[in-house]
Amino acid sequence: MKPEKLLPHLFIVLVLLAQRTAADGSVVDKVYHPYVEPLEWELEWRMTMEDEDPLSGASRNQIHRLGFGRAVSEFVFAELYLIGEQTDETSMSLEAYEFEVLWQMAEQGEFFLDYGLLFELEREHDLNVWEYSTSLLLEKEFGRYSATANIGLLYEWGADIDDELETTLALQARYRYSPRFEPALELYMGQDTKGLGPTIMGKERLGIMKALSWELGVIFGLESDTADYTLRAVLEYEF
């Protein structure tokens, strides 16, 4: 079977798999797109803030990621992150390190779906806990609309955690109104996460090979195990 005919069937199978088995903890973060900009360097800050009870202002948990990466080839992008966490009881502290590689596997528009793979390796700072994940990144454009899916398989191991195999799912429907303003709707699914909400994003060109990209969204919990809402933000300087 040709790749352009196989990919839609593979997409359906992986979505069904992700719905049957899902990761514990919140999976609200960032929807990745299967594209690499050649020669690009990137400085990135990401934040998620969970709020279990918006009226009382209690039970807030923040995760911050600071990353630095570059395109190491025409189709491969590598990035290193420092991850910090802050809760109601603790101040901001270093939580983990993460290394990720994004592999664009086809030219944009070459097949029915644009696709790529994301590889991530994370190590806890103070605990012997490791996490490795591989995600299939799928995207399809329909005129001004884009549909994106991130379907992940994750494995956790180490002396301070029970070994566990999990899956994750993130979906995004985006309207490309203009480069500076793109509204979207996002769905996240995990064992302790079922959330849906709006996101807005845009990109401001600052010159040749320079741009500032941003994202801001709020994901509302669809069940009791999910935080009432999760704010997420991304700021990227590309050069």
C-alpha positions as CSV (number, residue, x, y, z in Angstrom):
1,M,0.0,0.0,0.0
2,K,1.3,3.5,-0.9
3,P,2.2,5.8,2.1
4,E,-0.4,8.3,1.2
5,K,-3.1,5.6,1.4
6,L,-1.7,3.9,4.5
7,L,-1.4,7.1,6.7
8,P,-5.2,7.7,7.1
9,H,-5.7,4.1,8.3
10,L,-2.7,4.4,10.6
11,F,-4.1,7.6,12.1
12,I,-7.4,6.0,12.9
13,V,-5.7,3.0,14.6
14,L,-3.5,5.1,16.7
15,V,-6.3,7.4,17.9
16,L,-8.3,4.3,19.0
17,L,-5.2,3.0,20.8
18,A,-4.7,6.3,22.6
19,Q,-8.3,6.3,23.8
20,R,-7.9,2.8,25.3
21,T,-4.7,3.5,27.3
22,A,-3.7,6.9,28.5
23,A,-1.0,8.6,30.5
24,D,-1.4,9.5,34.1
25,G,-0.9,13.2,35.2
26,S,-1.8,16.1,33.0
27,V,-0.9,15.9,29.4
28,V,-1.8,19.5,28.6
29,D,1.2,21.1,27.1
30,K,1.9,22.0,23.4
31,V,0.7,20.6,20.1
32,Y,3.7,19.9,17.8
33,H,3.6,20.3,14.1
34,P,5.6,17.9,11.9
35,Y,7.8,20.6,10.3
36,V,11.4,21.7,10.5
37,E,12.8,25.1,9.4
38,P,16.3,24.5,8.0
39,L,19.1,26.5,9.6
40,E,16.8,27.7,12.4
41,W,17.9,28.3,16.0
42,E,15.3,28.6,18.7
43,L,14.9,29.9,22.3
44,E,11.6,28.8,23.9
45,W,9.7,29.3,27.1
46,R,6.6,27.2,27.9
47,M,4.3,27.4,30.9
48,T,1.2,25.4,32.1
49,M,-0.7,26.3,35.2
50,E,-3.4,24.0,36.6
51,D,-6.1,25.3,38.8
52,E,-8.3,22.8,40.7
53,D,-10.6,25.5,42.2
54,P,-10.7,28.9,40.4
55,L,-13.0,30.4,43.1
56,S,-10.7,29.8,46.0
57,G,-7.4,30.3,44.1
58,A,-6.0,27.2,45.8
59,S,-4.3,24.0,44.4
60,R,-2.4,25.8,41.6
61,N,0.5,24.0,40.0
62,Q,2.9,25.6,37.5
63,I,5.3,23.9,35.1
64,H,7.9,26.0,33.2
65,R,10.1,24.8,30.4
66,L,13.1,26.8,29.1
67,G,14.5,25.3,25.9
68,F,17.3,26.0,23.4
69,G,17.5,24.2,20.1
70,R,18.5,24.2,16.5
71,A,17.9,22.5,13.2
72,V,20.7,20.0,12.8
73,S,19.7,19.1,9.2
74,E,17.0,20.0,6.7
75,F,14.5,17.6,8.4
76,V,15.8,17.2,12.0
77,F,15.5,19.7,14.9
78,A,17.0,19.0,18.4
79,E,16.2,20.9,21.6
80,L,17.3,20.8,25.3
81,Y,15.0,21.8,28.1
82,L,15.3,22.8,31.8
83,I,12.0,22.1,33.5
84,G,10.9,23.9,36.7
85,E,7.9,23.4,38.9
86,Q,6.1,25.6,41.4
87,T,3.1,24.7,43.7
88,D,1.2,26.4,46.5
89,E,3.5,24.8,49.0
90,T,6.8,25.1,47.2
91,S,8.7,27.9,45.3
92,M,10.1,27.5,41.8
93,S,12.7,24.7,41.6
94,L,14.4,22.7,39.0
95,E,12.4,19.5,38.4
96,A,13.9,17.7,35.3
97,Y,16.0,17.9,32.2
98,E,14.6,16.9,28.8
99,F,16.1,16.3,25.3
100,E,13.9,16.1,22.3
101,V,14.4,15.5,18.6
102,L,11.8,16.3,15.9
103,W,12.1,14.4,12.6
104,Q,10.1,15.7,9.6
105,M,9.6,12.6,7.5
106,A,8.2,14.0,4.3
107,E,8.0,17.2,2.3
108,Q,4.9,19.3,3.2
109,G,2.1,18.3,0.9
110,E,3.9,15.3,-0.5
111,F,1.3,12.8,0.9
112,F,-2.3,12.9,2.0
113,L,-1.0,13.8,5.5
114,D,2.1,15.6,6.5
115,Y,3.9,13.5,9.1
116,G,6.9,13.3,11.4
117,L,8.1,11.8,14.7
118,L,9.0,13.4,18.0
119,F,11.4,11.6,20.4
120,E,11.7,12.9,24.0
121,L,14.0,11.7,26.9
122,E,13.4,13.2,30.4
123,R,15.4,12.7,33.6
124,E,14.1,13.9,37.0
125,H,16.6,16.2,38.8
126,D,16.3,14.7,42.4
127,L,14.8,11.3,41.7
128,N,15.9,8.2,39.8
129,V,13.1,8.6,37.3
130,W,13.4,8.4,33.5
131,E,10.8,9.0,30.9
132,Y,11.0,8.3,27.2
133,S,8.3,9.0,24.6
134,T,7.8,8.7,20.9
135,S,5.0,10.7,19.2
136,L,3.5,10.5,15.8
137,L,2.8,14.0,14.4
138,L,0.2,14.2,11.8
139,E,-1.2,17.3,10.0
140,K,-3.6,18.1,7.1
141,E,-4.5,21.4,5.6
142,F,-7.9,22.3,4.2
143,G,-7.6,25.7,2.7
144,R,-7.3,28.1,5.6
145,Y,-7.9,25.3,8.1
146,S,-5.4,22.9,9.6
147,A,-5.9,19.7,11.6
148,T,-3.1,18.3,13.8
149,A,-2.7,15.2,15.9
150,N,0.0,14.2,18.3
151,I,-0.3,10.5,19.3
152,G,2.3,9.4,21.8
153,L,3.7,6.2,23.4
154,L,5.5,6.8,26.7
155,Y,7.6,4.6,29.0
156,E,8.6,5.5,32.6
157,W,11.2,3.6,34.6
158,G,13.7,4.1,37.4
159,A,14.4,3.2,41.1
160,D,11.8,5.7,42.4
161,I,8.9,4.8,40.1
162,D,7.0,1.7,39.0
163,D,7.8,0.9,35.3
164,E,4.8,2.0,33.2
165,L,3.8,2.1,29.5
166,E,1.3,4.8,28.6
167,T,-0.2,6.7,25.6
168,T,-1.2,10.3,25.1
169,L,-3.3,12.1,22.6
170,A,-3.5,15.8,21.6
171,L,-5.7,17.2,18.8
172,Q,-5.8,20.7,17.3
173,A,-8.1,22.3,14.8
174,R,-6.7,25.7,13.6
175,Y,-8.0,28.6,11.5
176,R,-5.1,30.4,9.7
177,Y,-6.7,33.8,9.6
178,S,-3.3,35.5,9.2
179,P,0.3,34.8,10.3
180,R,-0.2,37.2,13.3
181,F,-3.5,35.6,14.5
182,E,-4.6,32.0,14.3
183,P,-7.5,30.8,16.6
184,A,-7.6,27.1,17.4
185,L,-9.5,24.5,19.4
186,E,-7.6,21.8,21.3
187,L,-8.4,18.4,22.9
188,Y,-6.1,16.6,25.3
189,M,-6.6,13.1,26.6
190,G,-4.8,11.1,29.3
191,Q,-5.6,8.9,32.3
192,D,-6.0,11.9,34.5
193,T,-6.7,14.4,31.7
194,K,-9.6,15.0,29.5
195,G,-9.7,18.7,28.5
196,L,-11.0,20.9,25.7
197,G,-10.5,24.6,25.1
198,P,-9.6,27.5,22.8
199,T,-6.1,28.7,21.9
200,I,-4.8,31.7,20.0
201,M,-1.4,31.9,18.4
202,G,0.6,34.1,16.0
203,K,4.0,34.9,14.6
204,E,5.7,38.3,14.2
205,R,8.5,38.6,11.6
206,L,11.4,40.6,13.0
207,G,13.7,40.4,10.0
208,I,15.5,37.9,7.8
209,M,15.5,34.5,9.6
210,K,14.1,36.1,12.8
211,A,10.6,35.8,14.2
212,L,8.7,35.8,17.5
213,S,6.0,33.2,17.9
214,W,3.4,33.0,20.7
215,E,0.6,30.8,21.9
216,L,-2.0,31.3,24.7
217,G,-4.8,28.9,25.6
218,V,-7.1,27.7,28.3
219,I,-8.1,24.1,28.6
220,F,-11.2,23.2,30.6
221,G,-11.5,19.9,32.4
222,L,-14.2,17.6,31.1
223,E,-14.2,15.2,34.1
224,S,-13.4,15.4,37.9
225,D,-9.8,13.9,37.5
226,T,-8.8,16.9,35.3
227,A,-8.0,20.4,36.7
228,D,-10.9,22.8,36.3
229,Y,-8.8,24.7,33.9
230,T,-5.3,24.8,32.7
231,L,-3.6,27.9,31.3
232,R,-0.9,27.2,28.7
233,A,1.5,29.7,27.1
234,V,4.4,29.5,24.6
235,L,6.9,32.1,23.6
236,E,9.5,31.3,20.9
237,Y,12.3,33.4,19.5
238,E,13.4,32.0,16.2
239,F,16.7,33.1,14.6
